[in-house]
Amino acid sequence: MDWLISFPASGNEERKYLYYSVVFKDRKKGNSKSQVSLMDIVDVAEFENNYPHTVGFFREPIDEDTNYGFNYLEIRVIRCIEEFWKFLNDLDI
């Protein structure tokens, strides 16, 4: 799908993952980055109907001028939403 989801360092304390405020970019559509609720991303047919997803975690901020050859700290294949929540929990986001 080529989506980038960036989790801010603060501002989501005491929230469940579904209600986290994140920065989202759809690289295929060329959309600019926008701040949305994680629920707005995972609760759409494009996400729900296209499992498995490959997700990666990296600590560098998303920058338009940066080469997208990311160095992931962890990469995982998820097959359902529960595995996505587990991925976030394992990362302690």
C-alpha positions in Angstrom: 0.0 0.0 0.0 3.0 2.3 0.5 1.6 4.1 3.5 3.7 5.9 6.1 2.4 6.3 9.6 4.4 8.4 12.0 3.8 8.3 15.8 4.7 11.5 17.7 7.0 11.2 20.7 4.3 12.7 22.9 0.7 13.5 23.0 -0.8 10.0 23.1 -0.2 9.1 26.7 -3.0 7.2 28.3 -4.8 6.6 25.0 -5.6 3.2 23.4 -3.8 2.6 20.1 -7.0 3.0 18.1 -7.3 6.6 19.3 -3.6 7.7 18.8 -3.0 10.8 16.8 -0.6 10.0 14.0 0.8 11.6 10.9 -0.2 9.8 7.7 1.0 9.8 4.2 -0.1 7.7 1.2 3.0 7.7 -1.0 1.2 6.1 -4.0 -1.4 8.8 -4.1 1.2 11.5 -3.4 -1.0 12.9 -0.6 0.7 15.4 1.7 1.2 14.4 5.3 -1.8 14.9 7.5 -2.6 14.4 11.2 -5.3 11.8 11.7 -6.5 9.3 14.3 -5.1 5.8 13.8 -8.7 4.6 13.7 -9.1 6.6 10.4 -6.4 4.5 8.9 -7.1 1.0 10.1 -10.9 1.3 9.8 -10.9 1.6 6.0 -11.6 -1.2 3.5 -8.2 -0.7 1.8 -6.5 -1.6 5.0 -9.0 -4.3 6.2 -9.2 -6.2 2.9 -5.6 -6.4 1.9 -3.9 -8.5 4.6 -1.2 -9.5 5.0 0.7 -6.2 5.5 4.4 -5.7 5.9 5.0 -3.1 8.6 8.3 -1.7 9.7 9.5 0.4 12.5 12.3 3.0 12.3 13.2 5.9 14.6 14.1 8.6 12.0 11.4 11.2 11.2 9.7 11.1 7.8 11.2 13.8 5.6 10.2 14.6 2.0 13.8 15.5 1.1 15.3 12.3 2.5 16.0 9.2 0.4 13.3 6.6 1.2 15.9 3.8 1.6 14.8 3.3 5.2 16.8 1.4 7.8 14.3 -0.5 9.8 14.8 -1.5 13.4 12.2 -4.1 13.0 10.0 -5.4 10.2 7.1 -7.8 10.5 4.3 -9.3 8.5 0.8 -8.9 10.1 -2.2 -10.9 9.1 -4.9 -9.3 11.2 -5.5 -6.1 13.2 -4.7 -8.0 16.4 -1.2 -8.6 15.1 -0.8 -4.9 14.3 -1.8 -4.0 17.9 0.7 -6.6 19.2 3.4 -5.1 16.9 2.8 -1.7 18.4 2.7 -3.1 21.9 6.0 -5.0 21.4 7.6 -1.8 20.3 6.2 -0.1 23.4 4.9 2.9 21.4 
